[in-house]
């Protein structure tokens, strides 16, 4: 496991930091630090403009091969970019799903035609993607997918029927990758397909999910005959689970260290406030602050261990524990933030609510241990797939 960066890598770090300092200013100053989890509904058009600014500077998709518009950056350089981006207060990336999920998945599993049609616009910040995985009865248990993909022989297209839910920024996206069942006779992981579907068409209805705060950054997406071409299926019909799991492997890639830098910024704010209002003088809170620091360093070292392996989308055992570890840590940080703020932090005026940063942190981290697979499901996955323990008995067996 590599814990240090080379002199060349540190020079690259200076290059990244210099570019961000020179460009994340002026008309982009207002979006500094905005658009992250719980704040994704803000500054959408400005953040899309920022994506194009990043692209013009050569700072999108830096880990992609040069032939597809990337820099061919090493794992170390990709880590450095994500760390410096978070340190500089870079806004939440509108192109995150396309750059870190769709793109690597197409590079690993897509056809040359799919790469040529989709990768350039992702790289240039011209097209934006969302993720069509979760359904009302297929959240943590993703293999329970019910959305159907039916082949329309006469039209020569796949047609979709069903519903996806918790789809972040679907209303601001151009495409959605959809995991759908191609063979209704199959169950579980079998009989699925992975599709690239344009959103601007008849047969797709995007409905916002209104949150307690009065905002809506998630959506339900309904499919009623929406279509994509035969050449928009990644891999083969029935091979969707393999592609979908490869995508989740990329999700636990280099961006994890950028995520941790954001966590560090949040922890620093909690520590600053604790010193300011005297909470740091309370032994119990001081101990929890120390434990939060230790936990974040542990997350970093595990991520470096993850990144020392193959970056092919496979889920190593180190990667399989990461979701459970970071979500639990972040949820605890949210609770710690509220305890440092004190009991007055639990009182707000009537909606629409204007929450401070740490109040928003607390509310959003309630969901961290649920989305992307609940902690209970994560423990099952670790037991069965990482440790090789017997599968949990299921009612349909």
DONU-583522 format. One record per residue: residue in three letters; x, y, z of N, C-alpha, C in turn. Coordinates in steps of 0.02 Angstrom, whole numbers, padded with zeros to 5 digits, always signed. Layout:
BEGIN
AlaXYZXYZXYZ;...
# end
This chain:
BEGIN
Unk+00042-00060+00000+00000+00000+00000+00044+00062+00000;Unk+00033+00107-00047+00072+00168-00052+00041+00223-00010;Unk+00082+00250+00037+00057+00301+00082+00083+00371+00065;Unk+00134+00376+00023+00164+00440+00006+00161+00450-00070;Unk+00169+00513-00091+00169+00529-00162+00240+00550-00183;Unk+00256+00537-00246+00322+00554-00272+00330+00629-00282;Unk+00391+00651-00295+00403+00722-00309+00364+00745-00370;Unk+00361+00702-00421+00323+00720-00481+00248+00727-00465;Unk+00224+00683-00422+00153+00688-00403+00140+00753-00365;Unk+00186+00772-00322+00176+00834-00284+00180+00895-00330;Unk+00219+00891-00383+00220+00945-00433+00153+00949-00469;Unk+00125+00890-00482+00059+00888-00512+00007+00919-00465;Unk+00014+00906-00400-00031+00936-00350-00028+01012-00354;Unk+00031+01040-00361+00038+01113-00366+00004+01139-00429;Unk+00010+01101-00484-00022+01121-00547-00098+01123-00539;Unk-00126+01071-00508-00198+01069-00496-00220+01127-00452;Unk-00185+01137-00397-00204+01190-00350-00200+01259-00382;Unk-00148+01270-00423-00141+01334-00457-00198+01346-00506;Unk-00216+01296-00543-00271+01304-00592-00337+01319-00556;Unk-00350+01282-00503-00412+01294-00467-00413+01363-00436;Unk-00358+01385-00409-00355+01452-00380-00368+01506-00432;Unk-00342+01495-00493-00348+01545-00546-00416+01544-00581;Unk-00453+01489-00574-00516+01482-00611-00578+01479-00567;Unk-00572+01454-00507-00630+01450-00462-00638+01517-00426;Unk-00653+01568-00466-00658+01636-00440-00702+01676-00488;Unk-00708+01740-00477-00749+01781-00521-00821+01757-00524;Unk-00845+01741-00584-00914+01719-00591-00927+01652-00558;Unk-00874+01614-00543-00882+01549-00511-00874+01553-00435;Unk-00859+01611-00408-00848+01617-00336-00910+01596-00296;Unk-00969+01611-00323-01031+01598-00286-01045+01523-00278;Unk-01015+01481-00321-01030+01410-00317-00976+01372-00278;Unk-00928+01408-00252-00876+01374-00212-00908+01339-00152;Unk-00896+01275-00147-00923+01236-00091-00997+01219-00096;Unk-01029+01236-00151-01101+01224-00157-01114+01162-00202;Unk-01176+01138-00197-01196+01083-00241-01177+01014-00218;Unk-01156+01007-00155-01141+00941-00129-01203+00905-00105;Unk-01195+00848-00071-01254+00811-00045-01298+00856-00002;Unk-01363+00855-00016-01410+00897+00019-01415+00967-00009;Unk-01373+00983-00057-01371+01051-00086-01370+01047-00162;Unk-01386+00988-00189-01377+00977-00261-01425+01017-00304;Unk-01478+01043-00275-01527+01080-00314-01507+01152-00325;Unk-01452+01174-00297-01430+01242-00304-01379+01251-00360;Unk-01383+01309-00394-01333+01330-00443-01321+01277-00498;Unk-01375+01249-00522-01368+01195-00572-01337+01220-00636;Unk-01363+01274-00665-01336+01298-00729-01265+01324-00720;Unk-01251+01357-00664-01183+01381-00652-01135+01323-00645;Unk-01157+01269-00615-01113+01211-00607-01104+01174-00674;Unk-01153+01177-00718-01143+01150-00785-01091+01192-00823;Unk-01095+01258-00815-01045+01301-00846-00975+01285-00818;Unk-00972+01271-00754-00908+01253-00723-00881+01188-00752;Unk-00925+01140-00766-00902+01078-00798-00868+01093-00864;Unk-00896+01139-00903-00866+01155-00968-00800+01193-00959;Unk-00795+01232-00905-00732+01265-00889-00679+01214-00871;Unk-00698+01165-00831-00652+01111-00814-00628+01075-00877;Unk-00676+01062-00922-00659+01026-00983-00610+01065-01026;Unk-00621+01130-01032-00577+01171-01073-00506+01172-01043;Unk-00501+01167-00977-00436+01165-00945-00405+01096-00945;Unk-00441+01045-00969-00415+00977-00970-00420+00942-00904;Unk-00470+00962-00862-00476+00934-00795-00539+00891-00786;Unk-00570+00870-00839-00623+00819-00833-00594+00752-00857;Unk-00616+00699-00825-00599+00631-00849-00524+00621-00854;Unk-00486+00646-00806-00413+00644-00813-00386+00573-00812;Unk-00422+00526-00783-00399+00457-00780-00414+00417-00843;Unk-00455+00445-00888-00471+00410-00950-00409+00406-00994;Unk-00406+00357-01039-00351+00355-01087-00349+00417-01131;Unk-00291+00436-01153-00284+00496-01194-00324+00490-01259;Unk-00331+00430-01285-00368+00422-01348-00442+00440-01340;Unk-00467+00441-01279-00537+00459-01267-00543+00526-01231;Unk-00490+00566-01237-00494+00635-01212-00467+00646-01142;Unk-00445+00593-01109-00418+00600-01042-00344+00618-01042;Unk-00315+00618-00984-00244+00631-00976-00205+00566-00966;Unk-00240+00510-00957-00206+00449-00940-00172+00455-00872;Unk-00202+00494-00828-00172+00508-00762-00167+00445-00721;Unk-00113+00440-00683-00104+00383-00638-00155+00386-00582;Unk-00161+00330-00546-00205+00328-00488-00185+00382-00438;Unk-00120+00390-00427-00097+00440-00380-00118+00510-00402;Unk-00113+00525-00465-00132+00591-00490-00207+00602-00486;Unk-00246+00550-00498-00318+00557-00491-00337+00570-00418;Unk-00304+00536-00372-00316+00548-00301-00300+00620-00284;Unk-00242+00644-00308-00221+00712-00294-00271+00762-00321;Unk-00296+00752-00382-00344+00798-00410-00406+00801-00366;Unk-00433+00744-00346-00493+00743-00305-00481+00776-00237;Unk-00422+00765-00209-00407+00797-00145-00403+00873-00152;Unk-00367+00896-00203-00359+00968-00212-00425+01002-00231;Unk-00465+00967-00269-00530+00994-00289-00573+01006-00226;Unk-00574+00957-00182-00613+00964-00120-00582+01018-00076;Unk-00515+01020-00072-00481+01069-00029-00496+01140-00053;Unk-00501+01150-00119-00514+01216-00148-00587+01237-00143;Unk-00631+01192-00121-00702+01208-00117-00736+01201-00184;Unk-00710+01157-00227-00743+01145-00291-00815+01124-00283;Unk-00860+01150-00323-00932+01135-00315-00947+01062-00333;Unk-01005+01038-00309-01027+00971-00327-01028+00962-00402;Unk-01001+00908-00425-00992+00897-00497-01057+00875-00530;Unk-01081+00914-00577-01139+00894-00617-01121+00835-00663;Unk-01057+00829-00680-01037+00775-00725-01012+00713-00689;Unk-01024+00709-00624-00995+00655-00584-01018+00586-00610;Unk-01082+00577-00621-01107+00511-00641-01078+00491-00709;Unk-01077+00539-00755-01049+00523-00821-00976+00507-00819;Unk-00938+00548-00782-00865+00541-00781-00842+00481-00743;Unk-00871+00469-00683-00844+00417-00640-00881+00350-00644;Unk-00942+00350-00673-00980+00288-00678-00992+00267-00750;Unk-01027+00309-00789-01042+00291-00858-00979+00281-00899;Unk-00934+00330-00896-00874+00327-00937-00831+00266-00923;Unk-00809+00255-00861-00768+00195-00848-00804+00130-00865;Unk-00870+00128-00856-00907+00067-00873-00906+00055-00948;Unk-00914+00109-00988-00910+00100-01061-00839+00082-01082;Unk-00789+00111-01051-00720+00094-01068-00706+00020-01054;Unk-00738-00007-01002-00726-00077-00983-00770-00126-01021;Unk-00833-00107-01033-00882-00155-01059-00914-00133-01125;Unk-00908-00069-01144-00944-00043-01202-00912-00060-01268;Unk-00951-00053-01321-00926-00062-01389-00889+00001-01412;Unk-00851-00006-01464-00816+00053-01492-00867+00106-01514;Unk-00923+00084-01542-00975+00131-01563-01002+00169-01503;Unk-01015+00135-01448-01041+00168-01388-00990+00218-01360;Unk-00928+00200-01360-00876+00246-01337-00874+00309-01380;Unk-00877+00299-01446-00873+00356-01492-00934+00402-01486;Unk-00992+00373-01471-01053+00413-01468-01061+00450-01402;Unk-01038+00420-01347-01054+00448-01281-00995+00481-01245;Unk-00936+00455-01253-00880+00480-01212-00861+00552-01227;Unk-00858+00574-01291-00836+00644-01303-00880+00696-01269;Unk-00946+00687-01269-00990+00737-01238-00987+00735-01162;Unk-00971+00676-01133-00960+00674-01061-00896+00712-01045;Unk-00844+00698-01083-00779+00731-01072-00784+00807-01079;Unk-00824+00832-01126-00826+00904-01139-00877+00941-01096;Unk-00914+00905-01054-00965+00936-01012-01027+00956-01050;Unk-01041+00921-01104-01100+00936-01145-01159+00891-01131;Unk-01147+00834-01100-01203+00789-01083-01196+00766-01011;Unk-01253+00757-00978-01254+00740-00907-01297+00678-00897;Unk-01277+00636-00849-01307+00571-00839-01335+00563-00769;Unk-01383+00518-00763-01408+00497-00698-01412+00420-00697;Unk-01424+00393-00638-01419+00321-00626-01487+00290-00616;Unk-01505+00241-00657-01569+00207-00652-01562+00137-00623;Unk-01548+00133-00559-01541+00069-00524-01601+00057-00478;Unk-01607+00097-00425-01655+00083-00371-01727+00086-00396;Unk-01768+00042-00367-01840+00040-00380-01876+00034-00312;Unk-01942+00046-00311-01978+00041-00247-01967-00025-00210;Unk-01960-00081-00247-01948-00146-00215-01879-00173-00230;Unk-01835-00130-00254-01767-00152-00270-01719-00095-00254;Unk-01710-00084-00190-01662-00034-00168-01599-00068-00145;Unk-01598-00088-00082-01540-00125-00057-01534-00193-00092;Unk-01591-00224-00108-01591-00288-00144-01599-00272-00218;Unk-01545-00251-00250-01548-00228-00319-01568-00284-00367;Unk-01555-00346-00348-01572-00402-00393-01647-00412-00401;Unk-01688-00374-00364-01760-00381-00368-01790-00334-00421;Unk-01749-00314-00469-01771-00268-00522-01834-00293-00556;Unk-01883-00247-00565-01945-00264-00599-01953-00226-00665;Unk-01919-00170-00673-01924-00132-00736-01907-00178-00794;Unk-01951-00178-00846-01943-00224-00901-01914-00188-00962;Unk-01872-00225-00998-01848-00203-01063-01872-00255-01114;Unk-01917-00233-01158-01947-00279-01207-01924-00261-01277;Unk-01903-00310-01315-01880-00298-01383-01939-00289-01430;Unk-01942-00231-01463-01994-00215-01512-01966-00232-01581;Unk-01985-00290-01605-01956-00314-01668-01974-00268-01726;Unk-02035-00244-01727-02057-00202-01784-02019-00136-01786;Unk-02010-00105-01729-01974-00040-01727-01899-00049-01722;Unk-01876-00107-01702-01805-00119-01695-01775-00082-01635;Unk-01813-00078-01580-01789-00043-01520-01808-00083-01458;Unk-01774-00068-01403-01794-00092-01338-01843-00042-01308;Unk-01897-00067-01278-01946-00023-01245-01948-00040-01171;Unk-01957+00013-01130-01952+00005-01057-02018+00020-01024;Unk-02032-00021-00973-02094-00014-00933-02076-00026-00860;Unk-02091+00024-00818-02076+00016-00748-02058+00082-00716;Unk-02023+00079-00660-02011+00139-00620-01943+00134-00586;Unk-01907+00189-00586-01847+00198-00545-01861+00252-00493;Unk-01823+00250-00438-01836+00298-00385-01770+00321-00354;Unk-01773+00379-00320-01714+00410-00289-01661+00426-00342;Unk-01684+00447-00400-01638+00461-00455-01614+00534-00449;Unk-01553+00543-00426-01526+00609-00415-01521+00648-00480;Unk-01550+00709-00480-01544+00757-00536-01565+00729-00603;Unk-01613+00683-00603-01639+00658-00667-01668+00715-00708;Unk-01698+00764-00675-01731+00820-00710-01679+00867-00742;Unk-01615+00859-00725-01563+00901-00753-01517+00861-00799;Unk-01534+00798-00812-01489+00754-00850-01514+00743-00921;Unk-01469+00720-00964-01485+00706-01033-01495+00631-01046;Unk-01460+00590-01006-01463+00517-01015-01468+00483-00947;Unk-01494+00423-00948-01497+00381-00889-01474+00311-00908;Unk-01429+00281-00869-01415+00210-00882-01463+00170-00839;Unk-01493+00120-00869-01550+00084-00840-01534+00010-00834;Unk-01541-00017-00775-01537-00088-00764-01608-00115-00767;Unk-01622-00157-00816-01691-00181-00827-01691-00255-00843;Unk-01749-00287-00832-01754-00359-00842-01773-00373-00914;Unk-01730-00409-00948-01741-00427-01018-01776-00494-01026;Unk-01775-00535-00975-01808-00600-00977-01853-00606-00916;Unk-01919-00598-00925-01964-00600-00867-01967-00667-00833;Unk-01943-00719-00866-01944-00786-00835-01887-00795-00785;Unk-01837-00751-00789-01779-00757-00744-01790-00716-00681;Unk-01754-00735-00628-01759-00699-00565-01689-00683-00540;Unk-01686-00636-00492-01622-00621-00461-01574-00588-00510;Unk-01512-00610-00508-01459-00579-00548-01464-00596-00622;Unk-01502-00648-00639-01505-00670-00708-01559-00632-00747;Unk-01550-00629-00812-01601-00600-00855-01606-00524-00852;Unk-01550-00490-00840-01548-00417-00837-01507-00388-00895;Unk-01522-00326-00912-01484-00291-00963-01465-00222-00938;Unk-01411-00195-00964-01386-00129-00945-01392-00084-01007;Unk-01433-00031-01003-01452+00008-01062-01433+00082-01053;Unk-01421+00115-01109-01406+00187-01111-01466+00221-01144;Unk-01503+00259-01104-01569+00283-01126-01571+00359-01125;Unk-01591+00391-01182-01600+00464-01181-01664+00482-01143;Unk-01661+00536-01105-01717+00556-01064-01768+00600-01100;Unk-01747+00636-01151-01791+00683-01186-01831+00645-01239;Unk-01881+00608-01217-01923+00571-01263-01989+00555-01230;Unk-02039+00539-01272-02104+00518-01245-02096+00450-01210;Unk-02139+00440-01161-02136+00377-01124-02093+00381-01062;Unk-02066+00440-01046-02029+00451-00985-02061+00508-00946;Unk-02077+00496-00883-02107+00546-00839-02063+00553-00777;Unk-02035+00611-00767-01990+00624-00711-02028+00665-00659;Unk-02036+00639-00599-02074+00672-00546-02029+00685-00486;Unk-02026+00747-00462-01983+00762-00404-02009+00730-00340;Unk-01963+00713-00295-01980+00689-00228-01966+00747-00181;Unk-02019+00775-00154-02012+00832-00109-01988+00810-00041;Unk-01936+00844-00016-01905+00826+00047-01932+00870+00105;Unk-01913+00851+00165-01935+00887+00224-01915+00960+00221;Unk-01858+00974+00189-01833+01042+00184-01870+01084+00132;Unk-01915+01053+00094-01951+01088+00042-01916+01088-00025;Unk-01860+01054-00030-01822+01050-00093-01831+00981-00124;Unk-01808+00974-00184-01815+00910-00220-01754+00901-00265;Unk-01707+00858-00245-01650+00842-00287-01654+00770-00312;Unk-01700+00731-00282-01712+00662-00304-01776+00660-00346;Unk-01784+00607-00384-01842+00600-00427-01864+00527-00431;Unk-01927+00519-00450-01951+00456-00476-01951+00462-00552;Unk-01931+00408-00586-01931+00407-00659-01975+00349-00681;Unk-02029+00365-00719-02076+00315-00743-02065+00303-00818;Unk-02063+00239-00837-02055+00219-00906-02119+00187-00932;Unk-02144+00213-00987-02204+00184-01018-02195+00183-01094;Unk-02153+00138-01116-02140+00131-01187-02081+00171-01213;Unk-02043+00203-01168-01983+00239-01190-01936+00189-01223;Unk-01893+00215-01268-01854+00169-01309-01780+00188-01311;Unk-01740+00138-01328-01671+00150-01348-01654+00098-01401;Unk-01602+00112-01439-01584+00068-01495-01551+00004-01473;Unk-01547-00043-01519-01513-00106-01505-01440-00095-01487;Unk-01410-00042-01515-01340-00028-01502-01329+00012-01438;Unk-01383+00021-01399-01377+00055-01334-01378+00006-01276;Unk-01376-00059-01292-01370-00110-01241-01295-00123-01230;Unk-01272-00117-01169-01202-00129-01153-01192-00203-01139;Unk-01150-00235-01178-01143-00307-01173-01202-00343-01205;Unk-01221-00398-01176-01275-00439-01203-01336-00436-01157;Unk-01395-00450-01186-01455-00458-01145-01443-00516-01097;Unk-01457-00506-01034-01444-00557-00984-01378-00547-00948;Unk-01336-00501-00973-01270-00490-00945-01268-00427-00902;Unk-01326-00398-00887-01328-00334-00854-01300-00333-00784;Unk-01308-00388-00748-01284-00389-00679-01208-00381-00676;Unk-01173-00414-00722-01100-00409-00723-01078-00337-00737;Unk-01112-00304-00784-01096-00235-00799-01113-00190-00740;Unk-01171-00201-00710-01193-00160-00653-01145-00166-00594;Unk-01120-00225-00580-01073-00234-00525-01005-00204-00542;Unk-00986-00207-00605-00925-00173-00626-00930-00098-00613;Unk-00988-00070-00629-00999+00002-00617-00992+00018-00543;Unk-01020-00024-00499-01014-00010-00427-00942-00015-00404;Unk-00903-00057-00438-00832-00059-00421-00797+00006-00437;Unk-00815+00037-00494-00786+00102-00511-00809+00156-00462;Unk-00871+00149-00436-00898+00198-00389-00855+00201-00326;Unk-00822+00146-00309-00780+00144-00250-00707+00156-00269;Unk-00696+00199-00318-00629+00213-00344-00598+00275-00316;Unk-00561+00311-00358-00519+00366-00334-00559+00423-00304;Unk-00622+00431-00323-00661+00486-00295-00673+00478-00221;Unk-00660+00418-00194-00671+00408-00122-00625+00454-00081;Unk-00564+00467-00104-00519+00509-00066-00540+00582-00071;Unk-00569+00602-00128-00598+00668-00132-00657+00676-00084;Unk-00697+00622-00080-00753+00622-00032-00727+00632+00038;Unk-00672+00598+00054-00644+00604+00122-00617+00674+00135;Unk-00592+00708+00084-00570+00776+00094-00630+00821+00111;Unk-00687+00808+00080-00748+00844+00099-00767+00829+00171;Unk-00760+00765+00190-00773+00747+00260-00726+00785+00306;Unk-00662+00793+00286-00614+00829+00328-00634+00902+00336;Unk-00659+00932+00282-00682+01001+00285-00740+01006+00335;Unk-00786+00957+00333-00842+00958+00380-00818+00948+00452;Unk-00772+00902+00462-00746+00890+00529-00710+00952+00555;Unk-00671+00984+00512-00636+01045+00532-00685+01099+00556;Unk-00743+01103+00521-00793+01153+00541-00823+01135+00609;Unk-00834+01071+00621-00861+01050+00686-00810+01066+00741;Unk-00746+01051+00728-00694+01065+00777-00688+01140+00790;Unk-00691+01180+00737-00687+01253+00745-00743+01279+00789;Unk-00804+01254+00776-00861+01276+00815-00855+01253+00888;Unk-00830+01192+00898-00823+01166+00966-00774+01208+01007;Unk-00722+01231+00974-00674+01275+01009-00705+01344+01022;Unk-00747+01367+00975-00776+01433+00981-00828+01437+01036;Unk-00871+01386+01039-00926+01390+01088-00913+01353+01153;Unk-00852+01326+01160-00834+01293+01222-00850+01220+01226;Unk-00883+01192+01175-00901+01120+01177-00839+01076+01182;Unk-00782+01100+01155-00721+01060+01157-00695+01051+01228;Unk-00720+01089+01275-00699+01082+01344-00735+01025+01380;Unk-00787+00999+01348-00824+00944+01379-00787+00878+01362;Unk-00765+00840+01412-00725+00779+01399-00758+00731+01350;Unk-00823+00720+01356-00856+00671+01313-00855+00694+01240;Unk-00869+00758+01229-00868+00784+01160-00797+00785+01133;Unk-00749+00803+01176-00680+00804+01153-00657+00734+01132;Unk-00679+00683+01169-00663+00614+01151-00694+00596+01084;Unk-00756+00616+01073-00789+00600+01009-00756+00636+00951;Unk-00732+00697+00962-00695+00732+00909-00632+00694+00891;Unk-00597+00669+00942-00536+00630+00929-00553+00566+00892;Unk-00606+00533+00912-00626+00471+00878-00646+00484+00806;Unk-00677+00541+00792-00695+00558+00723-00632+00567+00681;Unk-00581+00600+00710-00518+00609+00674-00486+00541+00659;Unk-00483+00498+00709-00453+00432+00700-00491+00392+00647;Unk-00557+00395+00650-00598+00358+00602-00587+00381+00531;Unk-00579+00447+00521-00568+00473+00454-00500+00452+00427;Unk-00449+00451+00470-00384+00427+00448-00387+00353+00429;Unk-00425+00314+00466-00432+00243+00450-00465+00235+00382;Unk-00517+00275+00368-00549+00272+00302-00498+00287+00247;Unk-00455+00336+00258-00406+00354+00208-00359+00295+00194;Unk-00334+00264+00246-00286+00210+00236-00319+00150+00201;Unk-00382+00137+00218-00416+00083+00182-00426+00100+00109;Unk-00440+00163+00094-00449+00183+00024-00383+00176-00014;Unk-00328+00194+00017-00263+00185-00016-00249+00111-00028;Unk-00271+00069+00018-00264-00003+00008-00308-00026-00050;Unk-00370+00000-00054-00414-00016-00110-00381+00002-00176;Unk-00352+00062-00179-00325+00088-00242-00259+00056-00261;Unk-00231+00016-00216-00169-00020-00232-00183-00082-00274;Unk-00247-00101-00279-00265-00160-00318-00282-00142-00390;Unk-00311-00189-00425-00330-00179-00495-00389-00131-00500;Unk-00386-00084-00548-00441-00037-00559-00482-00059-00620;Unk-00512-00118-00614-00549-00146-00670-00624-00152-00655;Unk-00646-00120-00602-00717-00123-00583-00733-00181-00537;Unk-00685-00225-00523-00698-00280-00478-00702-00254-00406;Unk-00743-00288-00366-00753-00267-00296-00707-00308-00252;Unk-00650-00280-00232-00606-00313-00185-00638-00315-00117;Unk-00609-00356-00072-00637-00358-00005-00628-00291+00030;Unk-00573-00256+00015-00563-00190+00044-00618-00142+00021;Unk-00638-00148-00043-00690-00104-00070-00758-00121-00041;Unk-00769-00184-00026-00835-00205-00003-00851-00180+00067;Unk-00801-00163+00107-00816-00138+00174-00823-00062+00174;Unk-00807-00029+00118-00801+00044+00119-00867+00079+00130;Unk-00920+00057+00096-00986+00090+00103-01010+00088+00175;Unk-01005+00029+00206-01025+00022+00276-00984+00068+00321;Unk-00919+00072+00307-00874+00110+00351-00886+00185+00345;Unk-00888+00211+00283-00894+00284+00277-00963+00309+00297;Unk-01015+00270+00280-01083+00294+00296-01094+00296+00371;Unk-01068+00247+00407-01076+00247+00479-01035+00304+00510;Unk-00975+00315+00485-00934+00370+00510-00968+00437+00497;Unk-00994+00447+00437-01024+00511+00420-01088+00524+00459;Unk-01128+00472+00469-01189+00479+00510-01170+00501+00581;Unk-01118+00471+00608-01096+00490+00676-01070+00561+00677;Unk-01038+00583+00623-01015+00652+00620-01074+00700+00621;Unk-01127+00684+00586-01187+00726+00587-01216+00733+00656;Unk-01218+00678+00693-01243+00681+00762-01196+00721+00805;Unk-01131+00712+00796-01082+00751+00834-01089+00825+00820;Unk-01101+00843+00757-01110+00913+00739-01168+00944+00776;Unk-01224+00908+00781-01282+00934+00816-01268+00941+00891;Unk-01231+00894+00919-01216+00898+00990-01169+00956+01005;Unk-01125+00971+00959-01081+01028+00967-01120+01093+00959;Unk-01167+01094+00912-01209+01154+00904-01251+01168+00965;Unk-01273+01116+00999-01314+01124+01058-01388+01118+01042;Unk-01431+01116+01094-01502+01102+01084-01539+01153+01041;Unk-01515+01215+01039-01549+01265+00997-01547+01246+00923;Unk-01499+01204+00903-01493+01185+00833-01552+01143+00809;Unk-01590+01116+00857-01647+01075+00839-01709+01116+00825;Unk-01704+01182+00833-01761+01227+00823-01751+01268+00759;Unk-01800+01267+00714-01797+01308+00654-01866+01338+00642;Unk-01868+01392+00605-01932+01423+00587-01970+01377+00540;Unk-02033+01394+00527-02074+01353+00483-02047+01356+00412;Unk-02064+01305+00372-02038+01299+00304-02060+01356+00258;Unk-02024+01367+00202-01965+01327+00182-01906+01341+00228;Unk-01872+01287+00248-01822+01292+00300-01756+01317+00272;Unk-01725+01362+00310-01658+01385+00295-01612+01356+00348;Unk-01576+01303+00330-01534+01268+00378-01462+01290+00371;Unk-01425+01291+00426-01354+01304+00420-01319+01240+00396;Unk-01255+01247+00382-01218+01192+00351-01219+01129+00393;Unk-01211+01136+00458-01207+01077+00501-01275+01046+00513;Unk-01327+01086+00514-01395+01058+00518-01410+01016+00455;Unk-01391+01042+00398-01401+01005+00336-01360+00940+00337;Unk-01299+00945+00363-01257+00885+00369-01292+00832+00410;Unk-01319+00852+00467-01353+00803+00510-01411+00770+00475;Unk-01454+00810+00443-01513+00781+00410-01493+00735+00352;Unk-01445+00756+00311-01429+00716+00253-01394+00651+00272;Unk-01352+00653+00324-01316+00592+00343-01362+00539+00372;Unk-01425+00557+00389-01473+00506+00409-01484+00456+00352;Unk-01475+00479+00290-01488+00436+00232-01426+00397+00211;Unk-01367+00416+00235-01305+00384+00211-01305+00309+00222;Unk-01334+00286+00278-01332+00214+00293-01390+00177+00260;Unk-01428+00212+00218-01485+00180+00184-01473+00176+00108;Unk-01458+00234+00077-01451+00232+00003-01387+00195-00016;Unk-01389+00167-00077-01331+00129-00100-01324+00061-00067;Unk-01376+00040-00031-01374-00023+00006-01370-00010+00081;Unk-01421-00030+00118-01423-00016+00190-01364-00050+00225;Unk-01350-00027+00285-01296-00058+00324-01308-00133+00334;Unk-01372-00152+00344-01387-00223+00354-01369-00263+00291;Unk-01387-00236+00233-01371-00271+00171-01295-00272+00160;Unk-01261-00217+00176-01188-00215+00168-01155-00269+00211;Unk-01180-00279+00271-01151-00331+00314-01162-00401+00284;Unk-01221-00412+00254-01232-00476+00220-01184-00486+00163;Unk-01173-00433+00123-01127-00438+00066-01056-00453+00089;Unk-01035-00421+00142-00968-00433+00169-00962-00505+00192;Unk-01013-00528+00228-01010-00596+00254-01009-00648+00197;Unk-01054-00640+00149-01062-00691+00097-01009-00687+00043;Unk-00993-00626+00020-00949-00619-00038-00877-00608-00020;Unk-00864-00572+00035-00795-00558+00054-00767-00613+00099;Unk-00809-00639+00145-00785-00689+00193-00805-00760+00174;Unk-00848-00768+00124-00866-00834+00101-00911-00872+00149;Unk-00948-00837+00191-00992-00870+00238-01056-00893+00203;Unk-01093-00940+00233-01155-00965+00201-01205-00909+00190;Unk-01243-00915+00136-01293-00864+00120-01349-00866+00172;Unk-01378-00807+00184-01434-00802+00230-01494-00839+00200;Unk-01531-00878+00239-01590-00913+00211-01641-00862+00185;Unk-01671-00878+00128-01720-00833+00098-01787-00869+00092;Unk-01841-00831+00095-01907-00861+00096-01926-00895+00031;Unk-01893-00878-00025-01912-00908-00090-01870-00968-00107;Unk-01831-00992-00059-01789-01049-00073-01816-01113-00041;
# end
